[in-house]
Amino acid sequence: MRLNKKLLFVSILVFVFFNSSLFSSEETNKIKKPKNIIIMIGDGMGFNHLKAGSLYLTGSADALAMYKFPVKYAMSTYPAKCGTYGEGGELKWASSFSPYLNQQNPFNLLSDFTCSGAAATAMATGKKTFNGAIGVDLNKTPITNISEIAKQNQKSAGVVTSVPFCHATPAGFSAHYPDRDNYHEIAYQMISESKMDVIIGYGNPNYDHDGKPMSPNYKYSGDSLFWNSLVQNSDKINSAKGKLPLQDCNFDGKPDKWNLIQDKSEFISLAKGKTPDRLLGIAKSFETPRQKRGSEVGEDYKKASAKGHQLPFEIPFNNNLPNLSEMTFAALNVLDNNDNGFFLMVEGGAIDWAAHSNQKGRLIEEVADFNQAVEDVVNWIEKNSSWDETLLIVTADHETGLLLGPKNPTGKSSSREIESNGKGKLPEMDFNSTNHSNSLVPFFAKGAGSNIFNIFADETDAYWGQYINNTEIAQAVFILWNK
């Protein structure tokens, strides 16, 4: 008889969870199943990105909100990768991260790295996949994600991001498609095929990076028919593909239309006031309004690297656009209407964009925005929920830029350690790539069920210590929510 490997794996984990000597009986009794789960992801945010933000903002290396959480580990992020092995040339799949080799030479981390699509899929589904994939396995078959598990438990589900709403990370928690760059198809899926209650981000077709009107660009918003249906809050979605259905998100057996908001005032109002059943928030900026603000950045993203030494907060923000906290508060106020609880993913997406462009100043700004959102979510939990019913996870999908200590005459960083210049001053640090790396990233957890990750931290890196795998986020959630 063939065993169901997934069922066997989960059964073993549950047995270990309740019987392992890793926990004292006192610790085991304290582990609770969360009613609500919030995952906050700093896209591209490595350990040194956080440290740089903390040094600039506070003068201390570990003073940001997430450092106070009781569960702290590193996390591996590598994707599945393909190779041809054997005399018959059969196709096999393998994954890789080598603590030994990476300790010997951190520049080894510039290979075998994940993209945000594969990383989001791993965190959302518990399975590794290939780079470029969104919510599908190695055979391009859809895999159940955490949002769908939440809906199976009659909870609400939402995603929030500071970049376009259909970008890889929010898509990984709400869509299934083999190509992360097909934004039209992913937008159709998220809005028409998913049962998400809340989708919030940027990608507005009518505004540029500075929030100024422009000729429509539907790159992230499907097509003109699709967008106009959303603007009209229609219960029928038209698109270039034809009419698209709407899903039932509140379990009454009837399709639920989206309520679109675009103005900052609407986000702020929804954070406290009466809320719709289903919220689509697409603020008035094309891609991301902070990292790309200013015409010299907005006109040509590739030239932004020349601004790498621009000081943080040197150019004022557009205060007519919502920040990550304001978008998150609007989402929470909708999601917490469900007495059964909710799942929410919040992404600080432009940390990655600043690191790709090697923009030190704007990296600090994006880390600051993300950290403020974490602080505000912590305060929201303590005021509106409790740590006995809500699990908060803060982590990253991967590291971007291989941010290390200052470069030597060879043009490469000779130390992993970035160096403080004091509060309000850029640390001594340098990027060593304009792409992702295979570095371990930080992982923090607090609240109901957070101790479960002590079981999963079963690997050790010589530099960062114990670490978990990104697939183990979803695996832990599935156990905690009995799926």
Secondary structure by P-SEA (a helix, b strand, c coil): cccaaaaaaaaaaaaaaaccccccaaaaaabbbbcbbbbbbcccccaaaaaaaaaaacccccccccccccccbbbbbbcbbbbbbcccbbbbbbbbbbaaaaaacccccccccccaaaaaaaaacccccccccccccccccccccaaaaaaaacbbbbcccccccccccccccccccccccaaaaaaaaacccccccbbbbccccccccccccccccccccccaaaaaaaaaccccccccccbbbbbbcccccbbbbbbbbccaaaaaaacccccccbbbbbcccccccccccccccccccccccccccccccccccccccccaaaaaaaaaaaaacccccbbbbbbccaaaaaaaaccaaaaaaaaaaaaaaaaaaaaaaaaccccccbbbbbbbccccccccccccccccccccbbbbcccccccbbbbccccccccbbbbbbbcccccccccccccccccccbbbccaaaaaaaaaaacc
